């Protein structure tokens, strides 16, 4: 080695290539120790919110018509059941891959280690889970096999009970594990969680983030000055392209409406006085909410396509 090529210790330690060789060949555990110096992270999922986002990505469309026993031939029943099974397999695969990718992305992007994941929901009343169970898919068993703790509120059947249970869970963990938890990731979209973020900001020196698909994220979070840099859009984090969630939802509504019209064998324009009733009927059978205006537009579009 020429004299001019010699490096002192400080130069070597600052050399990225040299550091990688030392880390990987001599001290393979050093990277893990560096990550653990600042504690670990916890992920809290508003699973009722997340579940509907997952259904938005299902290739087939889940409606009660798919699961109800109807006056159908054996061949029609077989086709319906095969379609249901295909849908459920897609959802299982989607959940399995995206949960793993989410944790990988969090660990890498935020230089941390996710130690635990907690999912909050009234799991017994989640949309279509009872019907899916008959096809061999138990959502609680699936999540637990992924190492995710499932938490059902003690009082069930009331709106926002899962939200409150999640908030209390975060506060309890902060009180008991304050020194160990360094970052908090909350998968939710409601503005109802704002008081929790405000509480953490004022009382703890912790990094906190809200993770959500754009279609269900309250735009109010973008107006809060200390939240702007703490919003993580899952559309961008979990996919290689920026999904237009509004367009996806629009497409699904068209498909659900078409299924509805065919199932009901409706071949005539829906009258103005029946728009509200039809919208309510759709809301009972699909997880997507329909307005009267959408019913009118979709009805005209569907009938024109069949004429």
C-alpha positions as CSV (number, residue, x, y, z in Angstrom):
1,X,0.0,0.0,0.0
2,X,1.4,3.4,-1.0
3,X,1.9,6.0,1.8
4,X,-0.7,8.2,0.3
5,X,-3.3,5.4,0.5
6,X,-3.1,5.0,4.2
7,X,-6.1,5.8,6.3
8,X,-6.3,6.6,9.9
9,X,-8.9,4.9,12.2
10,X,-11.4,7.8,11.9
11,X,-11.3,7.7,8.1
12,X,-11.8,3.9,8.1
13,X,-14.8,4.1,10.5
14,X,-16.4,6.8,8.3
15,X,-15.8,4.7,5.2
16,X,-19.2,3.1,4.4
17,X,-17.7,0.1,2.5
18,X,-15.3,-0.7,5.3
19,X,-18.0,-0.4,8.0
20,X,-20.3,-2.8,6.1
21,X,-17.5,-5.4,5.9
22,X,-16.8,-5.1,9.6
23,X,-20.5,-5.2,10.5
24,X,-21.3,-8.2,8.3
25,X,-18.2,-10.3,8.6
26,X,-17.0,-9.7,12.2
27,X,-20.0,-8.3,14.2
28,X,-23.2,-9.6,12.5
29,X,-25.2,-8.6,15.5
30,X,-24.1,-5.0,15.6
31,X,-26.8,-3.7,13.3
32,X,-29.5,-5.3,15.6
33,X,-27.9,-3.7,18.6
34,X,-27.8,-0.3,17.0
35,X,-31.5,-0.5,16.2
36,X,-32.3,-1.6,19.7
37,X,-30.5,1.3,21.4
38,X,-33.5,3.6,21.1
39,X,-36.1,1.0,22.3
40,X,-38.7,-0.8,20.3
41,X,-41.9,0.1,18.6
42,X,-45.6,-0.9,18.9
43,X,-48.2,-1.0,16.2
44,X,-51.9,-0.5,17.1
45,X,-54.6,-1.3,14.5
46,X,-58.1,0.0,14.3
47,X,-59.0,-3.3,12.6
48,X,-62.6,-2.4,11.8
49,X,-61.3,0.5,9.8
50,X,-58.5,-1.6,8.3
51,X,-60.8,-4.4,7.4
52,X,-63.0,-2.3,5.1
53,X,-59.9,-1.1,3.4
54,X,-58.8,-4.7,2.8
55,X,-62.2,-5.5,1.3
56,X,-61.7,-2.6,-1.1
57,X,-58.9,-4.5,-2.6
58,X,-60.7,-7.8,-2.9
59,X,-60.9,-9.0,-6.5
60,X,-64.5,-10.2,-6.1
61,X,-67.1,-8.2,-4.3
62,X,-68.4,-9.4,-0.9
63,X,-72.1,-9.0,-0.5
64,X,-74.7,-10.9,1.5
65,X,-76.0,-12.2,-1.8
66,X,-72.8,-14.2,-2.2
67,X,-73.3,-16.0,1.1
68,X,-77.1,-16.3,1.4
69,X,-78.7,-19.6,0.5
70,X,-80.9,-18.8,-2.5
71,X,-83.3,-20.6,-4.8
72,X,-80.5,-21.8,-7.1
73,X,-79.6,-24.9,-9.0
74,X,-76.7,-27.1,-7.8
75,X,-74.5,-25.8,-10.6
76,X,-75.3,-22.1,-9.6
77,X,-74.5,-23.0,-5.9
78,X,-71.2,-24.6,-6.9
79,X,-70.2,-21.5,-8.9
80,X,-71.2,-19.2,-6.1
81,X,-69.2,-21.2,-3.5
82,X,-66.1,-21.3,-5.8
83,X,-66.3,-17.6,-6.2
84,X,-66.6,-17.1,-2.4
85,X,-63.6,-19.4,-1.8
86,X,-61.5,-17.5,-4.4
87,X,-62.4,-14.2,-2.7
88,X,-61.4,-15.5,0.7
89,X,-58.1,-16.9,-0.6
90,X,-57.3,-13.5,-2.1
91,X,-58.1,-11.7,1.2
92,X,-55.9,-14.2,3.2
93,X,-53.0,-13.7,0.7
94,X,-53.4,-10.0,0.7
95,X,-53.4,-9.8,4.5
96,X,-50.5,-12.1,4.9
97,X,-48.3,-10.3,2.4
98,X,-49.2,-6.7,3.3
99,X,-48.8,-7.2,7.1
100,X,-45.4,-8.6,6.6
101,X,-44.5,-5.9,4.1
102,X,-45.8,-3.2,6.5
103,X,-43.6,-4.3,9.4
104,X,-40.6,-4.6,7.1
105,X,-41.2,-1.1,5.8
106,X,-41.6,0.4,9.3
107,X,-38.5,-1.3,10.5
108,X,-36.4,-0.1,7.6
109,X,-37.8,3.4,7.1
110,X,-37.9,4.4,10.7
111,X,-34.9,2.5,11.9
112,X,-36.7,0.6,14.6
113,X,-37.9,-2.9,15.5
114,X,-41.6,-3.6,15.8
115,X,-42.0,-5.7,19.0
116,X,-45.7,-6.1,19.1
117,X,-48.9,-5.6,17.0
118,X,-52.3,-5.2,18.6
119,X,-55.6,-5.3,16.6
120,X,-58.8,-3.8,18.1
121,X,-62.3,-4.7,16.8
122,X,-65.5,-6.3,17.6
123,X,-64.3,-9.3,15.7
124,X,-67.6,-11.3,16.0
125,X,-69.5,-8.6,14.2
126,X,-67.0,-7.6,11.4
127,X,-68.5,-7.6,8.0
128,X,-68.8,-11.1,6.5
129,X,-66.5,-12.8,9.1
130,X,-69.2,-15.2,10.2
131,X,-69.9,-16.3,6.6
132,X,-66.1,-16.6,5.9
133,X,-65.8,-18.9,9.0
134,X,-68.0,-21.4,7.2
135,X,-65.4,-21.5,4.4
136,X,-62.6,-22.2,6.9
137,X,-61.3,-18.7,7.4
138,X,-61.2,-17.6,11.0
139,X,-59.9,-14.0,11.1
140,X,-58.9,-14.2,14.8
141,X,-56.9,-17.4,14.3
142,X,-55.3,-16.0,11.2
143,X,-54.1,-12.8,13.0
144,X,-52.9,-14.7,16.1
145,X,-50.8,-17.0,13.9
146,X,-49.2,-13.8,12.5
147,X,-48.3,-12.9,16.1
148,X,-50.9,-10.2,16.3
149,X,-52.8,-9.8,19.6
150,X,-56.5,-9.4,19.0
151,X,-58.5,-7.3,21.4
152,X,-62.3,-7.1,21.5
153,X,-63.8,-4.4,23.7
154,X,-65.6,-5.7,26.8
155,X,-68.7,-3.8,25.8
156,X,-69.6,-4.8,22.2
157,X,-72.1,-3.6,19.7
158,X,-71.6,0.1,20.2
159,X,-70.1,2.5,17.8
160,X,-66.5,3.7,18.6
161,X,-65.9,1.2,21.4
162,X,-62.9,-0.3,19.5
163,X,-61.5,3.2,19.1
164,X,-61.8,3.9,22.8
165,X,-60.2,0.5,23.7
166,X,-57.3,1.3,21.3
167,X,-56.7,4.7,22.9
168,X,-56.8,3.2,26.4
169,X,-54.4,0.5,25.3
170,X,-51.8,3.0,24.0
171,X,-52.0,5.1,27.2
172,X,-51.7,2.0,29.3
173,X,-48.6,0.9,27.4
174,X,-47.1,4.3,27.7
175,X,-47.6,4.4,31.4
176,X,-46.1,0.9,32.0
177,X,-43.5,0.7,29.2
178,X,-42.5,4.3,28.9
179,X,-38.8,3.8,28.8
180,X,-38.9,0.9,26.3
181,X,-41.4,2.1,23.6
182,X,-39.7,4.6,21.3
183,X,-42.1,4.9,18.4
184,X,-45.9,4.4,18.2
185,X,-47.7,3.5,14.9
186,X,-51.5,3.7,14.8
187,X,-53.4,2.3,11.8
188,X,-56.5,4.4,11.8
189,X,-58.2,7.1,9.8
190,X,-60.7,8.8,12.1
191,X,-60.1,12.3,13.5
192,X,-61.3,10.8,16.8
193,X,-57.7,9.8,17.5
194,X,-56.5,13.3,17.5
195,X,-56.7,13.8,21.3
196,X,-54.5,10.7,21.7
197,X,-51.8,12.2,19.4
198,X,-52.1,15.5,21.2
199,X,-51.7,13.7,24.6
200,X,-48.5,11.9,23.4
201,X,-47.1,15.1,21.9
202,X,-47.6,17.1,25.2
203,X,-46.6,14.4,27.7
204,X,-44.0,12.0,26.1
205,X,-40.9,12.4,24.0
206,X,-42.0,9.7,21.6
207,X,-42.3,9.5,17.9
208,X,-45.8,8.7,16.8
209,X,-47.4,8.2,13.4
210,X,-50.9,7.7,11.9
211,X,-51.0,5.1,9.1
212,X,-54.0,4.9,6.8
213,X,-55.2,4.4,3.3
214,X,-56.1,7.8,1.7
215,X,-59.7,6.8,1.1
216,X,-60.4,6.5,4.9
217,X,-58.0,9.1,6.3
218,X,-59.6,12.3,7.7
219,X,-58.3,15.3,5.8
220,X,-58.3,17.2,9.1
221,X,-55.0,15.6,10.1
222,X,-53.3,17.6,7.3
223,X,-54.4,20.8,8.9
224,X,-52.8,20.1,12.3
225,X,-49.3,21.5,12.3
226,X,-47.6,18.8,14.4
227,X,-49.3,16.0,12.5
228,X,-48.2,16.9,8.9
229,X,-44.9,15.0,9.1
230,X,-46.5,12.1,11.0
231,X,-49.0,10.9,8.4
232,X,-48.1,7.7,6.5
233,X,-50.2,6.9,3.5
234,X,-50.4,3.1,3.2
235,X,-51.3,3.4,-0.5
236,X,-47.7,4.6,-1.1
237,X,-46.0,2.5,1.6
238,X,-47.5,-0.9,0.5
239,X,-47.7,-0.5,-3.2
240,X,-45.2,0.3,-6.0
241,X,-47.6,2.9,-7.4
242,X,-49.9,5.6,-6.0
243,X,-53.4,4.1,-5.9
244,X,-56.3,6.4,-6.7
245,X,-58.5,5.2,-3.9
246,X,-61.5,7.2,-5.1
247,X,-61.4,5.6,-8.5
248,X,-61.1,2.1,-6.9
249,X,-64.1,2.8,-4.8
250,X,-66.1,4.1,-7.8
251,X,-65.3,1.0,-9.8
252,X,-66.4,-1.3,-6.9
253,X,-69.6,0.6,-6.5
254,X,-70.4,0.1,-10.1
255,X,-69.7,-3.6,-9.9
256,X,-71.7,-4.0,-6.6
257,X,-74.7,-2.1,-8.1
258,X,-74.6,-4.3,-11.2
259,X,-74.6,-7.4,-9.0
260,X,-77.5,-6.0,-7.1
261,X,-79.6,-5.2,-10.1
262,X,-79.0,-8.7,-11.6
263,X,-79.7,-10.4,-8.3
264,X,-83.0,-8.5,-8.0
265,X,-83.7,-8.9,-11.7
266,X,-84.4,-5.2,-12.1
267,X,-84.9,-4.2,-15.7
268,X,-86.5,-0.8,-15.4
269,X,-85.4,2.7,-14.2
270,X,-85.6,3.2,-10.5
271,X,-88.2,5.9,-9.7
272,X,-87.3,9.1,-7.8
273,X,-89.4,8.2,-4.8
274,X,-87.6,4.8,-4.5
275,X,-84.0,6.1,-4.7
276,X,-83.7,6.5,-0.9
277,X,-85.1,3.0,-0.2
278,X,-82.8,1.5,-2.8
279,X,-79.8,3.2,-1.4
280,X,-80.7,1.9,2.1
281,X,-81.2,-1.6,0.7
282,X,-77.8,-1.5,-1.0
283,X,-76.3,-0.3,2.3
284,X,-77.7,-3.4,4.1
285,X,-76.1,-5.8,1.6
286,X,-72.8,-4.1,0.8
287,X,-70.0,-2.6,2.9
288,X,-69.9,0.5,0.5
289,X,-72.4,3.3,1.3
290,X,-74.5,4.6,-1.6
291,X,-76.1,8.0,-2.0
292,X,-79.4,8.6,-3.8
293,X,-77.5,10.5,-6.5
294,X,-75.2,7.6,-7.1
295,X,-78.1,5.2,-7.3
296,X,-79.7,7.3,-10.0
297,X,-76.5,7.6,-12.0
298,X,-75.6,3.9,-11.6
299,X,-79.1,2.8,-12.5
300,X,-79.1,4.9,-15.7
301,X,-75.7,3.6,-16.6
302,X,-76.5,0.0,-16.0
303,X,-79.8,0.1,-17.9
304,X,-78.1,1.9,-20.9
305,X,-75.4,-0.8,-21.0
306,X,-78.1,-3.5,-21.3
307,X,-80.2,-1.8,-23.9
